[in-house]
Amino acid sequence: MAISKDLLEILVCPLCKATLELKADESGLKCIQCHRVYPIRDEIPVMLTDEARVEE
């Protein structure tokens, strides 16, 4: 089961408050502004800046 559209609409990057997009492989949520990727573990997004990695 993927992240629901309703949840994706309300989640924002905790660092810059920009919109997040689900990665194609559904492994994480990527910020469209600062390019941080927040991992998804057991279908739960981990929205901690310490857990995110920057991806271009």
Biopython code that builds the backbone (N, CA, C, O; Angstrom):
import numpy as np
from Bio.PDB.StructureBuilder import StructureBuilder

atoms = [
    (1, "MET", "N", (0.837, -1.190, 0.000)),
    (1, "MET", "CA", (0.000, 0.000, 0.000)),
    (1, "MET", "C", (0.879, 1.249, 0.000)),
    (1, "MET", "O", (1.788, 1.372, 0.821)),
    (2, "ALA", "N", (0.615, 2.154, -0.898)),
    (2, "ALA", "CA", (1.385, 3.385, -1.023)),
    (2, "ALA", "C", (0.841, 4.461, -0.077)),
    (2, "ALA", "O", (-0.194, 4.291, 0.567)),
    (3, "ILE", "N", (1.564, 5.551, -0.020)),
    (3, "ILE", "CA", (1.133, 6.704, 0.766)),
    (3, "ILE", "C", (-0.155, 7.256, 0.137)),
    (3, "ILE", "O", (-0.241, 7.393, -1.083)),
    (4, "SER", "N", (-1.143, 7.568, 0.964)),
    (4, "SER", "CA", (-2.408, 8.077, 0.435)),
    (4, "SER", "C", (-2.224, 9.488, -0.134)),
    (4, "SER", "O", (-1.370, 10.250, 0.320)),
    (5, "LYS", "N", (-3.038, 9.815, -1.129)),
    (5, "LYS", "CA", (-2.971, 11.143, -1.747)),
    (5, "LYS", "C", (-3.321, 12.227, -0.742)),
    (5, "LYS", "O", (-2.757, 13.320, -0.781)),
    (6, "ASP", "N", (-4.251, 11.926, 0.159)),
    (6, "ASP", "CA", (-4.645, 12.905, 1.174)),
    (6, "ASP", "C", (-3.471, 13.255, 2.080)),
    (6, "ASP", "O", (-3.261, 14.425, 2.401)),
    (7, "LEU", "N", (-2.716, 12.258, 2.489)),
    (7, "LEU", "CA", (-1.551, 12.494, 3.341)),
    (7, "LEU", "C", (-0.485, 13.258, 2.569)),
    (7, "LEU", "O", (0.124, 14.184, 3.105)),
    (8, "LEU", "N", (-0.257, 12.887, 1.341)),
    (8, "LEU", "CA", (0.761, 13.541, 0.518)),
    (8, "LEU", "C", (0.437, 15.022, 0.305)),
    (8, "LEU", "O", (1.346, 15.846, 0.202)),
    (9, "GLU", "N", (-0.829, 15.357, 0.241)),
    (9, "GLU", "CA", (-1.237, 16.749, 0.048)),
    (9, "GLU", "C", (-0.941, 17.624, 1.263)),
    (9, "GLU", "O", (-0.705, 18.822, 1.104)),
    (10, "ILE", "N", (-0.946, 17.063, 2.467)),
    (10, "ILE", "CA", (-0.741, 17.895, 3.658)),
    (10, "ILE", "C", (0.696, 17.876, 4.170)),
    (10, "ILE", "O", (1.083, 18.751, 4.945)),
    (11, "LEU", "N", (1.491, 16.895, 3.749)),
    (11, "LEU", "CA", (2.876, 16.841, 4.196)),
    (11, "LEU", "C", (3.721, 17.867, 3.450)),
    (11, "LEU", "O", (3.576, 18.050, 2.242)),
    (12, "VAL", "N", (4.608, 18.534, 4.189)),
    (12, "VAL", "CA", (5.575, 19.459, 3.602)),
    (12, "VAL", "C", (6.940, 19.163, 4.200)),
    (12, "VAL", "O", (7.052, 18.491, 5.226)),
    (13, "CYS", "N", (7.960, 19.665, 3.557)),
    (13, "CYS", "CA", (9.320, 19.500, 4.064)),
    (13, "CYS", "C", (9.432, 20.207, 5.417)),
    (13, "CYS", "O", (9.091, 21.385, 5.520)),
    (14, "PRO", "N", (9.902, 19.513, 6.450)),
    (14, "PRO", "CA", (10.009, 20.150, 7.764)),
    (14, "PRO", "C", (11.074, 21.250, 7.811)),
    (14, "PRO", "O", (11.054, 22.091, 8.711)),
    (15, "LEU", "N", (11.989, 21.250, 6.864)),
    (15, "LEU", "CA", (13.058, 22.242, 6.863)),
    (15, "LEU", "C", (12.655, 23.524, 6.132)),
    (15, "LEU", "O", (12.792, 24.617, 6.681)),
    (16, "CYS", "N", (12.159, 23.397, 4.897)),
    (16, "CYS", "CA", (11.866, 24.597, 4.103)),
    (16, "CYS", "C", (10.376, 24.799, 3.822)),
    (16, "CYS", "O", (9.988, 25.804, 3.226)),
    (17, "LYS", "N", (9.547, 23.855, 4.246)),
    (17, "LYS", "CA", (8.077, 23.928, 4.105)),
    (17, "LYS", "C", (7.577, 23.839, 2.661)),
    (17, "LYS", "O", (6.455, 24.256, 2.372)),
    (18, "ALA", "N", (8.395, 23.301, 1.754)),
    (18, "ALA", "CA", (7.996, 23.146, 0.357)),
    (18, "ALA", "C", (7.242, 21.825, 0.162)),
    (18, "ALA", "O", (7.211, 20.974, 1.051)),
    (19, "THR", "N", (6.652, 21.678, -0.990)),
    (19, "THR", "CA", (5.886, 20.491, -1.357)),
    (19, "THR", "C", (6.797, 19.275, -1.502)),
    (19, "THR", "O", (7.951, 19.390, -1.915)),
    (20, "LEU", "N", (6.257, 18.110, -1.154)),
    (20, "LEU", "CA", (6.979, 16.849, -1.297)),
    (20, "LEU", "C", (6.358, 16.030, -2.421)),
    (20, "LEU", "O", (5.149, 16.072, -2.648)),
    (21, "GLU", "N", (7.210, 15.283, -3.119)),
    (21, "GLU", "CA", (6.743, 14.378, -4.168)),
    (21, "GLU", "C", (7.202, 12.967, -3.841)),
    (21, "GLU", "O", (8.304, 12.759, -3.335)),
    (22, "LEU", "N", (6.349, 12.009, -4.135)),
    (22, "LEU", "CA", (6.701, 10.606, -3.938)),
    (22, "LEU", "C", (7.694, 10.194, -5.018)),
    (22, "LEU", "O", (7.444, 10.402, -6.205)),
    (23, "LYS", "N", (8.819, 9.609, -4.611)),
    (23, "LYS", "CA", (9.804, 9.141, -5.585)),
    (23, "LYS", "C", (9.199, 8.023, -6.432)),
    (23, "LYS", "O", (8.276, 7.334, -5.999)),
    (24, "ALA", "N", (9.722, 7.855, -7.626)),
    (24, "ALA", "CA", (9.190, 6.857, -8.567)),
    (24, "ALA", "C", (9.217, 5.448, -7.986)),
    (24, "ALA", "O", (8.304, 4.659, -8.227)),
    (25, "ASP", "N", (10.270, 5.126, -7.215)),
    (25, "ASP", "CA", (10.374, 3.784, -6.633)),
    (25, "ASP", "C", (9.655, 3.677, -5.281)),
    (25, "ASP", "O", (9.708, 2.637, -4.625)),
    (26, "GLU", "N", (8.983, 4.764, -4.870)),
    (26, "GLU", "CA", (8.215, 4.838, -3.618)),
    (26, "GLU", "C", (9.052, 4.569, -2.376)),
    (26, "GLU", "O", (8.535, 4.096, -1.364)),
    (27, "SER", "N", (10.356, 4.871, -2.454)),
    (27, "SER", "CA", (11.245, 4.661, -1.302)),
    (27, "SER", "C", (11.309, 5.872, -0.384)),
    (27, "SER", "O", (11.827, 5.783, 0.730)),
    (28, "GLY", "N", (10.787, 6.999, -0.844)),
    (28, "GLY", "CA", (10.850, 8.198, -0.031)),
    (28, "GLY", "C", (10.063, 9.341, -0.628)),
    (28, "GLY", "O", (9.514, 9.244, -1.726)),
    (29, "LEU", "N", (10.023, 10.440, 0.132)),
    (29, "LEU", "CA", (9.360, 11.664, -0.293)),
    (29, "LEU", "C", (10.438, 12.714, -0.530)),
    (29, "LEU", "O", (11.250, 12.985, 0.355)),
    (30, "LYS", "N", (10.448, 13.308, -1.726)),
    (30, "LYS", "CA", (11.483, 14.262, -2.099)),
    (30, "LYS", "C", (10.929, 15.677, -2.109)),
    (30, "LYS", "O", (9.874, 15.941, -2.686)),
    (31, "CYS", "N", (11.653, 16.583, -1.463)),
    (31, "CYS", "CA", (11.292, 17.992, -1.437)),
    (31, "CYS", "C", (11.625, 18.612, -2.793)),
    (31, "CYS", "O", (12.714, 18.399, -3.326)),
    (32, "ILE", "N", (10.685, 19.380, -3.350)),
    (32, "ILE", "CA", (10.920, 19.975, -4.658)),
    (32, "ILE", "C", (11.843, 21.194, -4.580)),
    (32, "ILE", "O", (12.347, 21.655, -5.605)),
    (33, "GLN", "N", (12.065, 21.712, -3.381)),
    (33, "GLN", "CA", (12.889, 22.911, -3.247)),
    (33, "GLN", "C", (14.312, 22.600, -2.780)),
    (33, "GLN", "O", (15.269, 22.991, -3.447)),
    (34, "CYS", "N", (14.472, 21.908, -1.656)),
    (34, "CYS", "CA", (15.813, 21.663, -1.116)),
    (34, "CYS", "C", (16.356, 20.279, -1.484)),
    (34, "CYS", "O", (17.494, 19.957, -1.143)),
    (35, "HIS", "N", (15.561, 19.461, -2.171)),
    (35, "HIS", "CA", (15.954, 18.140, -2.702)),
    (35, "HIS", "C", (16.296, 17.107, -1.628)),
    (35, "HIS", "O", (17.003, 16.137, -1.904)),
    (36, "ARG", "N", (15.804, 17.308, -0.418)),
    (36, "ARG", "CA", (15.995, 16.286, 0.615)),
    (36, "ARG", "C", (14.988, 15.165, 0.375)),
    (36, "ARG", "O", (13.849, 15.403, -0.024)),
    (37, "VAL", "N", (15.437, 13.946, 0.626)),
    (37, "VAL", "CA", (14.561, 12.785, 0.484)),
    (37, "VAL", "C", (14.342, 12.192, 1.872)),
    (37, "VAL", "O", (15.286, 11.787, 2.549)),
    (38, "TYR", "N", (13.079, 12.152, 2.277)),
    (38, "TYR", "CA", (12.701, 11.582, 3.559)),
    (38, "TYR", "C", (12.264, 10.139, 3.313)),
    (38, "TYR", "O", (11.374, 9.888, 2.500)),
    (39, "PRO", "N", (12.889, 9.193, 4.013)),
    (39, "PRO", "CA", (12.600, 7.777, 3.741)),
    (39, "PRO", "C", (11.199, 7.369, 4.188)),
    (39, "PRO", "O", (10.595, 7.986, 5.065)),
    (40, "ILE", "N", (10.710, 6.315, 3.560)),
    (40, "ILE", "CA", (9.443, 5.698, 3.968)),
    (40, "ILE", "C", (9.786, 4.318, 4.500)),
    (40, "ILE", "O", (10.332, 3.483, 3.778)),
    (41, "ARG", "N", (9.466, 4.082, 5.758)),
    (41, "ARG", "CA", (9.743, 2.790, 6.392)),
    (41, "ARG", "C", (8.438, 2.187, 6.890)),
    (41, "ARG", "O", (7.694, 2.830, 7.630)),
    (42, "ASP", "N", (8.163, 0.961, 6.485)),
    (42, "ASP", "CA", (6.926, 0.272, 6.869)),
    (42, "ASP", "C", (5.702, 1.132, 6.568)),
    (42, "ASP", "O", (4.773, 1.228, 7.370)),
    (43, "GLU", "N", (5.726, 1.765, 5.366)),
    (43, "GLU", "CA", (4.630, 2.604, 4.877)),
    (43, "GLU", "C", (4.415, 3.873, 5.694)),
    (43, "GLU", "O", (3.351, 4.486, 5.609)),
    (44, "ILE", "N", (5.416, 4.279, 6.491)),
    (44, "ILE", "CA", (5.325, 5.483, 7.312)),
    (44, "ILE", "C", (6.453, 6.433, 6.909)),
    (44, "ILE", "O", (7.623, 6.058, 6.983)),
    (45, "PRO", "N", (6.123, 7.660, 6.482)),
    (45, "PRO", "CA", (7.173, 8.619, 6.146)),
    (45, "PRO", "C", (7.923, 9.070, 7.404)),
    (45, "PRO", "O", (7.309, 9.431, 8.408)),
    (46, "VAL", "N", (9.235, 9.044, 7.334)),
    (46, "VAL", "CA", (10.082, 9.484, 8.452)),
    (46, "VAL", "C", (10.472, 10.931, 8.159)),
    (46, "VAL", "O", (11.387, 11.188, 7.377)),
    (47, "MET", "N", (9.777, 11.869, 8.787)),
    (47, "MET", "CA", (9.928, 13.283, 8.481)),
    (47, "MET", "C", (10.911, 13.976, 9.423)),
    (47, "MET", "O", (10.620, 15.050, 9.948)),
    (48, "LEU", "N", (12.049, 13.374, 9.631)),
    (48, "LEU", "CA", (13.096, 13.935, 10.481)),
    (48, "LEU", "C", (14.242, 14.398, 9.591)),
    (48, "LEU", "O", (14.706, 13.646, 8.733)),
    (49, "THR", "N", (14.702, 15.638, 9.789)),
    (49, "THR", "CA", (15.771, 16.158, 8.936)),
    (49, "THR", "C", (17.064, 15.369, 9.097)),
    (49, "THR", "O", (17.859, 15.294, 8.160)),
    (50, "ASP", "N", (17.285, 14.781, 10.263)),
    (50, "ASP", "CA", (18.491, 13.965, 10.482)),
    (50, "ASP", "C", (18.454, 12.668, 9.670)),
    (50, "ASP", "O", (19.503, 12.098, 9.369)),
    (51, "GLU", "N", (17.266, 12.205, 9.318)),
    (51, "GLU", "CA", (17.114, 10.959, 8.559)),
    (51, "GLU", "C", (17.111, 11.202, 7.044)),
    (51, "GLU", "O", (17.243, 10.261, 6.261)),
    (52, "ALA", "N", (16.961, 12.456, 6.641)),
    (52, "ALA", "CA", (16.871, 12.783, 5.207)),
    (52, "ALA", "C", (18.263, 12.826, 4.578)),
    (52, "ALA", "O", (19.268, 13.056, 5.250)),
    (53, "ARG", "N", (18.282, 12.596, 3.266)),
    (53, "ARG", "CA", (19.522, 12.753, 2.506)),
    (53, "ARG", "C", (19.235, 13.690, 1.341)),
    (53, "ARG", "O", (18.114, 13.734, 0.834)),
    (54, "VAL", "N", (20.243, 14.433, 0.923)),
    (54, "VAL", "CA", (20.081, 15.370, -0.186)),
    (54, "VAL", "C", (20.383, 14.634, -1.484)),
    (54, "VAL", "O", (21.388, 13.934, -1.604)),
    (55, "GLU", "N", (19.484, 14.810, -2.457)),
    (55, "GLU", "CA", (19.586, 14.127, -3.741)),
    (55, "GLU", "C", (19.338, 15.159, -4.842)),
    (55, "GLU", "O", (18.442, 15.993, -4.720)),
    (56, "GLU", "N", (20.108, 15.105, -5.884)),
    (56, "GLU", "CA", (19.897, 16.057, -6.999)),
    (56, "GLU", "C", (18.961, 15.525, -8.008)),
    (56, "GLU", "O", (18.677, 16.195, -9.001)),
]
sb = StructureBuilder()
sb.init_structure("model")
sb.init_model(0)
sb.init_chain("A")
sb.init_seg("    ")
for serial, (resi, resn, name, xyz) in enumerate(atoms, 1):
    if name == "N":
        sb.init_residue(resn, " ", resi, " ")
    sb.init_atom(name, np.array(xyz, "f"), 0.0, 1.0, " ", f" {name:<3s}", serial, name[0])
structure = sb.get_structure()
